[in-house]
């Protein structure tokens, strides 16, 4: 279990570091943002290919996807970004973010 927690923590820290170096089209996500961190953890557990490089220099596909989701959802959105992307309401944003991160079908 400790190894699993270490892996999750490593992924979150890697994603935060990559966001700081990114030069994408979106506002950078604050490194302490809990929604962004939650998106990285959920995406890492539930999807494959997220650690591959995205078109955004210095970002993985997972980091670029979560950054896009963070920027595309309304300011007052308080839920899980990755779970929202799976919902009927989040379908359009999901398509946008898959294209942005080059992480999709």
Secondary structure as UniProt FT lines:
FT   HELIX           2..21
FT   TURN            31..32
FT   HELIX           34..46
FT   TURN            50..51
FT   TURN            57..58
FT   HELIX           61..72
FT   TURN            75..76
FT   HELIX           81..86
FT   TURN            88..90
FT   HELIX           91..101
//
